[in-house]
Amino acid sequence: MLENDKELTPEKAIDLVYEIAEDIHSLNQPLTTLFGQLDLLEFKTRGSEHTPQILKCLSAAERLTEILNKMAHKYPRKPSDR
């Protein structure tokens, strides 16, 4: 958004925040899907040699979800997008 702009106006700053918010919110669905699939995979392979790696991936996905949720609360979507 700012590549060609020399000056950041308040309006441009607000638009930029809304763009960031939209990107954050758009990550939520695929991350939720990934988290659910990892959880299912862990359940189906419980006790196998791959369980430790799956648990590490599950933990990482859980942490990313927490971070994303915090960011989503800091950067709400445009009121018209709700």
Residue pairs with C-beta under 8 A, 6 or more apart in sequence:
1 12
1 15
1 16
1 19
2 8
2 12
2 16
5 12
8 16
17 75
18 75
18 77
18 78
20 75
21 72
21 75
21 76
21 77
21 78
22 77
22 78
22 81
24 68
24 71
24 72
24 75
25 72
25 77
27 68
28 68
28 69
28 72
31 61
31 64
31 65
31 68
32 65
34 61
35 58
35 61
35 62
35 65
38 54
38 57
38 58
38 61
39 58
41 54
42 51
42 54
42 55
42 58
45 51
45 54
